[in-house]
Amino acid sequence: QCFHRAIAKTSIYLDREPGNPELTVWLAINKASLAGAQGGLGALSLAKEAKSLLEGVIATSPQTLDGSAYTSLGSLYYKVPGWPIGFGDDDKAEEMLKKALEINPKGIDPNYFYGDFLAEEGRDKEAKVYLTRAMQATPRPDRPLADKGRKLEIEATLGRLK
């Protein structure tokens, strides 16, 4: 329900400001989050919509929100199943996540998602480096709740590593 409201609100604002890259990234993030919450094949269309939105931002405004389009697209590439079901691609995931880190090397999100990707790939030693960086990231004054939630995810991922 929460993601549906966020998508509706962001869409209204985007209608007022077509092409706004920040709003476009947020719309994509909300669609990707809803896809993750729904799961299953029904979520694939939402993930594809998010992918398309993020690719558009990367093509025109890649620095938007400290490279968040790269972070979000990278996470889609490693979380969505690969062919023949979806567009998932671990090589593209790593490429996108590394680009996000080039733009925002100390950010909580790019470090977390790259660390999580590495953990899913069984690259635990590397994953710990990025997850630790994510945990040490400077708090974002405008996003304390998001940072708190992300730190819980980081702790959970670190707890699963060997």
Backbone as numpy.savetxt, mean C-alpha at the origin, in Angstrom:
# Nx Ny Nz CAx CAy CAz Cx Cy Cz
-18.20 -1.53 5.77 -19.03 -0.34 5.77 -18.16 0.92 5.77
-17.14 0.92 6.59 -16.23 2.06 6.71 -15.57 2.37 5.37
-15.07 1.34 4.68 -14.41 1.55 3.39 -15.39 2.05 2.34
-16.62 1.54 2.38 -17.64 2.00 1.43 -17.87 3.50 1.60
-17.98 3.95 2.85 -18.18 5.39 3.11 -16.97 6.20 2.65
-15.78 5.70 2.94 -14.56 6.42 2.54 -14.47 6.52 1.02
-14.82 5.45 0.33 -14.80 5.46 -1.14 -15.81 6.47 -1.67
-17.01 6.45 -1.10 -18.06 7.38 -1.56 -17.64 8.83 -1.34
-17.11 9.13 -0.15 -16.69 10.50 0.16 -15.54 10.95 -0.73
-14.54 10.09 -0.87 -13.39 10.45 -1.70 -13.82 10.64 -3.15
-14.73 9.83 -3.62 -15.24 9.97 -5.00 -15.93 11.32 -5.20
-16.69 11.76 -4.20 -17.36 13.07 -4.28 -16.32 14.18 -4.39
-15.31 14.13 -3.53 -14.26 15.15 -3.59 -13.50 15.10 -4.91
-13.27 13.90 -5.41 -12.55 13.76 -6.67 -13.38 14.28 -7.85
-14.70 14.14 -7.75 -15.57 14.73 -8.78 -15.43 16.25 -8.81
-15.20 16.84 -7.64 -15.02 18.30 -7.54 -13.64 18.73 -8.00
-12.67 17.84 -7.85 -11.28 18.14 -8.23 -10.72 17.00 -9.09
-11.24 16.85 -10.30 -10.78 15.74 -11.15 -9.27 15.79 -11.36
-8.67 14.63 -11.27 -7.23 14.55 -11.50 -6.38 14.89 -10.29
-7.00 15.21 -9.16 -6.22 15.51 -7.95 -5.47 14.23 -7.54
-4.13 14.25 -7.60 -3.39 13.00 -7.35 -3.52 12.50 -5.91
-3.58 13.41 -4.93 -3.72 12.96 -3.54 -5.04 12.24 -3.33
-6.13 12.84 -3.83 -7.43 12.20 -3.70 -7.48 10.87 -4.46
-6.83 10.84 -5.60 -6.80 9.61 -6.40 -6.08 8.49 -5.65
-4.96 8.83 -5.01 -4.24 7.82 -4.22 -5.13 7.33 -3.07
-5.80 8.25 -2.38 -6.66 7.84 -1.26 -7.82 6.97 -1.74
-8.40 7.31 -2.88 -9.47 6.47 -3.43 -8.94 5.07 -3.72
-7.76 5.00 -4.32 -7.16 3.70 -4.63 -6.86 2.91 -3.35
-6.32 3.59 -2.34 -6.02 2.92 -1.07 -7.29 2.37 -0.45
-8.36 3.15 -0.47 -9.62 2.69 0.10 -10.20 1.51 -0.68
-10.09 1.56 -2.00 -10.59 0.43 -2.81 -9.75 -0.82 -2.56
-8.44 -0.65 -2.46 -7.57 -1.79 -2.18 -7.84 -2.36 -0.79
-8.08 -1.47 0.17 -8.38 -1.92 1.54 -9.70 -2.68 1.59
-10.71 -2.19 0.87 -11.98 -2.89 0.80 -11.80 -4.26 0.14
-11.00 -4.30 -0.92 -10.72 -5.58 -1.58 -10.09 -6.56 -0.59
-9.13 -6.07 0.20 -8.48 -6.92 1.19 -9.44 -7.40 2.25
-10.35 -6.53 2.67 -11.33 -6.89 3.70 -12.34 -7.90 3.16
-12.75 -7.73 1.91 -13.73 -8.64 1.31 -13.10 -9.98 0.97
-11.92 -9.95 0.39 -11.25 -11.18 -0.02 -11.98 -11.89 -1.14
-11.41 -12.97 -1.57 -12.04 -13.79 -2.61 -11.97 -13.15 -3.99
-12.53 -13.86 -4.95 -12.49 -13.41 -6.34 -13.29 -12.13 -6.55
-14.32 -11.92 -5.74 -15.14 -10.71 -5.86 -14.34 -9.44 -5.61
-13.27 -9.55 -4.88 -12.44 -8.39 -4.55 -11.51 -8.01 -5.69
-11.35 -8.90 -6.65 -10.39 -8.66 -7.73 -10.72 -7.41 -8.55
-12.00 -7.16 -8.80 -12.36 -5.98 -9.59 -11.98 -4.70 -8.84
-12.16 -4.67 -7.53 -11.73 -3.51 -6.74 -10.22 -3.34 -6.80
-9.50 -4.44 -6.69 -8.04 -4.38 -6.76 -7.59 -3.86 -8.13
-8.26 -4.29 -9.18 -7.92 -3.81 -10.53 -8.21 -2.32 -10.68
-9.32 -1.86 -10.09 -9.63 -0.43 -10.12 -8.55 0.36 -9.39
-8.15 -0.13 -8.23 -7.10 0.54 -7.45 -5.80 0.58 -8.24
-5.46 -0.53 -8.86 -4.23 -0.61 -9.67 -4.24 0.44 -10.76
-5.34 0.55 -11.47 -5.45 1.52 -12.56 -5.30 2.95 -12.05
-5.94 3.27 -10.94 -5.82 4.61 -10.35 -4.38 4.91 -9.96
-3.73 3.96 -9.34 -2.34 4.16 -8.89 -1.39 4.31 -10.07
-1.60 3.53 -11.10 -0.76 3.65 -12.30 -0.90 5.04 -12.92
-2.11 5.58 -12.90 -2.34 6.92 -13.42 -1.58 7.97 -12.64
-1.58 7.86 -11.32 -0.85 8.82 -10.48 0.65 8.68 -10.71
1.14 7.46 -10.78 2.57 7.23 -11.01 3.00 7.84 -12.34
2.15 7.76 -13.34 2.48 8.30 -14.67 2.57 9.83 -14.67
1.80 10.48 -13.80 1.74 11.95 -13.84 2.35 12.63 -12.62
2.23 12.02 -11.45 2.67 12.67 -10.20 3.26 11.65 -9.23
4.36 11.00 -9.59 4.87 9.88 -8.79 5.29 10.25 -7.36
5.59 11.51 -7.10 6.02 11.93 -5.76 4.85 12.14 -4.79
3.63 12.09 -5.29 2.43 12.36 -4.49 2.43 11.55 -3.20
2.12 12.26 -2.11 2.03 11.63 -0.78 3.27 10.78 -0.49
4.43 11.36 -0.77 5.72 10.69 -0.51 5.82 9.32 -1.19
5.32 9.23 -2.41 5.46 7.98 -3.15 4.46 6.90 -2.76
3.36 7.31 -2.12 2.38 6.32 -1.65 1.76 5.49 -2.77
1.72 6.04 -3.99 1.17 5.25 -5.10 2.05 4.03 -5.36
3.37 4.22 -5.27 4.29 3.08 -5.44 4.10 2.06 -4.31
3.99 2.56 -3.08 3.81 1.66 -1.94 2.54 0.84 -2.10
1.45 1.52 -2.43 0.16 0.83 -2.55 0.13 -0.13 -3.73
0.70 0.30 -4.85 0.73 -0.59 -6.02 1.62 -1.80 -5.75
2.74 -1.58 -5.09 3.61 -2.69 -4.72 2.90 -3.69 -3.84
2.13 -3.19 -2.87 1.42 -4.11 -1.99 0.34 -4.88 -2.75
-0.31 -4.23 -3.70 -1.29 -4.95 -4.52 -0.62 -6.08 -5.30
0.53 -5.77 -5.88 1.22 -6.79 -6.68 1.60 -8.02 -5.87
1.91 -7.87 -4.57 2.27 -9.09 -3.83 1.10 -9.70 -3.09
0.01 -8.99 -2.94 -1.13 -9.55 -2.22 -2.19 -10.17 -3.14
-2.28 -9.66 -4.37 -3.25 -10.19 -5.33 -2.66 -11.46 -5.95
-3.48 -12.49 -6.15 -2.96 -13.70 -6.80 -2.43 -13.40 -8.20
-1.50 -14.22 -8.64 -0.94 -14.07 -9.98 -1.82 -14.71 -11.04
-1.29 -14.71 -12.26 -1.99 -15.30 -13.39 -2.25 -16.77 -13.12
-3.35 -17.34 -13.50 -4.42 -16.82 -14.36 -5.55 -16.12 -13.61
-5.46 -16.04 -12.29 -6.55 -15.45 -11.52 -6.47 -13.93 -11.50
-5.29 -13.41 -11.14 -5.16 -11.97 -10.98 -3.90 -11.44 -11.64
-3.50 -10.25 -11.20 -2.33 -9.58 -11.79 -1.12 -9.60 -10.87
-1.19 -10.35 -9.78 -0.09 -10.40 -8.83 1.23 -10.76 -9.50
2.31 -10.13 -9.02 3.62 -10.32 -9.64 4.68 -9.88 -8.62
5.40 -10.84 -8.06 6.38 -10.51 -7.02 7.52 -9.63 -7.52
7.94 -9.81 -8.77 9.01 -8.96 -9.30 8.55 -7.51 -9.40
7.33 -7.30 -9.89 6.80 -5.94 -9.98 6.57 -5.37 -8.58
6.14 -6.22 -7.66 5.94 -5.77 -6.28 7.24 -5.21 -5.72
8.31 -5.97 -5.87 9.59 -5.52 -5.33 10.06 -4.24 -6.01
9.87 -4.15 -7.31 10.26 -2.94 -8.06 9.50 -1.71 -7.54
8.19 -1.84 -7.37 7.37 -0.71 -6.90 7.74 -0.32 -5.46
7.92 -1.32 -4.62 8.24 -1.04 -3.21 9.62 -0.39 -3.08
10.56 -0.78 -3.90 11.88 -0.15 -3.87 11.81 1.30 -4.36
10.95 1.57 -5.35 10.77 2.95 -5.81 10.15 3.80 -4.71
9.22 3.23 -3.97 8.63 3.95 -2.84 9.69 4.29 -1.81
10.60 3.36 -1.56 11.68 3.60 -0.59 12.68 4.64 -1.10
12.88 4.73 -2.41 13.75 5.78 -2.95 13.17 7.16 -2.65
11.86 7.27 -2.72 11.19 8.55 -2.48 11.08 8.85 -0.99
10.79 7.83 -0.20 10.55 8.02 1.24 11.28 6.93 2.03
12.62 7.02 2.10 13.41 5.93 2.69 13.19 5.70 4.18
12.70 6.70 4.89 12.51 6.55 6.34 11.04 6.42 6.74
10.15 6.35 5.76 8.72 6.30 6.05 8.26 4.98 6.64
7.26 5.06 7.48 6.73 3.86 8.12 6.08 2.92 7.10
5.31 3.47 6.17 4.59 2.61 5.23 5.49 1.91 4.21
6.38 2.64 3.51 7.21 1.91 2.54 8.11 0.86 3.20
8.62 1.17 4.39 9.46 0.20 5.09 8.64 -0.99 5.57
7.44 -0.73 6.09 6.60 -1.83 6.54 6.23 -2.74 5.37
5.72 -2.16 4.28 5.25 -3.00 3.18 6.39 -3.76 2.51
7.56 -3.13 2.40 8.68 -3.88 1.83 9.11 -4.99 2.79
9.14 -4.70 4.08 9.46 -5.72 5.07 8.46 -6.87 5.05
7.18 -6.53 4.94 6.14 -7.55 4.89 6.27 -8.40 3.63
6.56 -7.74 2.51 6.79 -8.47 1.26 7.96 -9.44 1.42
9.07 -8.95 1.96 10.24 -9.81 2.16 9.91 -10.99 3.08
9.13 -10.73 4.12 8.73 -11.80 5.04 7.91 -12.86 4.30
6.99 -12.41 3.46 6.17 -13.36 2.70 7.01 -14.16 1.71
8.13 -13.59 1.29 9.04 -14.27 0.36 10.01 -15.20 1.11
9.93 -15.23 2.44 10.83 -16.05 3.23 12.21 -15.44 3.42
12.33 -14.16 3.16 13.61 -13.45 3.29 13.62 -12.73 4.64
13.57 -13.54 5.70 13.37 -13.03 7.06 14.44 -12.04 7.52
15.70 -12.33 7.23 16.78 -11.46 7.69 16.61 -10.05 7.09
16.35 -9.98 5.79 16.13 -8.69 5.14 14.86 -8.03 5.67
13.82 -8.82 5.86 12.55 -8.29 6.34 12.72 -7.58 7.68
13.50 -8.18 8.57 13.71 -7.57 9.90 14.31 -6.17 9.79
15.22 -5.98 8.84 15.86 -4.66 8.65 14.80 -3.61 8.35
13.93 -3.89 7.39 12.93 -2.91 6.96 11.82 -2.75 7.99
11.44 -3.83 8.63 10.41 -3.72 9.67 10.92 -2.93 10.86
12.20 -3.09 11.20 12.80 -2.31 12.28 12.84 -0.84 11.90
13.20 -0.54 10.66 13.18 0.85 10.19 11.78 1.43 10.28
10.80 0.63 9.91 9.41 1.09 9.97 9.02 1.42 11.41
9.43 0.56 12.33 9.11 0.77 13.74 9.75 2.05 14.27
10.91 2.40 13.72 11.65 3.58 14.18 11.30 4.85 13.41
10.37 4.76 12.48 10.01 5.92 11.65 9.46 7.06 12.52
9.75 8.26 12.09 9.24 9.44 12.79 7.72 9.43 12.72
7.06 9.62 13.85 5.59 9.64 13.85 5.05 10.76 12.95
3.93 10.47 12.31 3.27 11.47 11.47 2.24 12.19 12.33
2.44 13.50 12.57 1.55 14.22 13.48 0.09 14.22 13.03
-0.14 14.11 11.74 -1.51 14.13 11.23 -2.13 12.74 11.12
-1.39 11.70 11.50 -1.90 10.33 11.36 -1.54 9.44 12.55
-1.81 9.88 13.77 -1.41 9.07 14.93 -2.12 7.72 15.01
-3.37 7.67 14.66 -4.11 6.40 14.72 -3.59 5.41 13.68
-3.31 5.91 12.47 -2.75 5.05 11.42 -1.39 4.51 11.84
-0.56 5.38 12.44 0.76 4.94 12.89 0.65 3.88 13.98
-0.29 4.07 14.89 -0.48 3.09 15.97 -0.88 1.73 15.39
-1.82 1.74 14.45 -2.24 0.49 13.81 -1.12 -0.16 13.03
-0.34 0.66 12.32 0.77 0.12 11.53 1.80 -0.52 12.46
2.08 0.12 13.60 3.06 -0.45 14.53 2.60 -1.80 15.07
1.31 -1.96 15.27 0.79 -3.26 15.68 1.02 -4.31 14.58
0.84 -3.90 13.33 1.10 -4.81 12.21 2.58 -5.17 12.13
3.43 -4.18 12.35 4.88 -4.42 12.32 5.26 -5.42 13.41
4.76 -5.20 14.62 5.06 -6.11 15.73 4.59 -7.53 15.42
3.41 -7.65 14.84 2.88 -8.97 14.50 3.75 -9.66 13.46
4.18 -8.90 12.46 5.03 -9.49 11.41 6.38 -9.88 11.98
6.98 -9.00 12.77 8.27 -9.34 13.41 8.13 -10.59 14.28
7.00 -10.73 14.95 6.77 -11.88 15.81 6.71 -13.20 15.05
6.37 -13.15 13.77 6.29 -14.37 12.95 7.62 -14.76 12.33
8.59 -13.85 12.36 9.88 -14.12 11.71 10.76 -14.99 12.57
11.68 -15.70 11.91 12.62 -16.57 12.63 13.92 -15.86 12.85
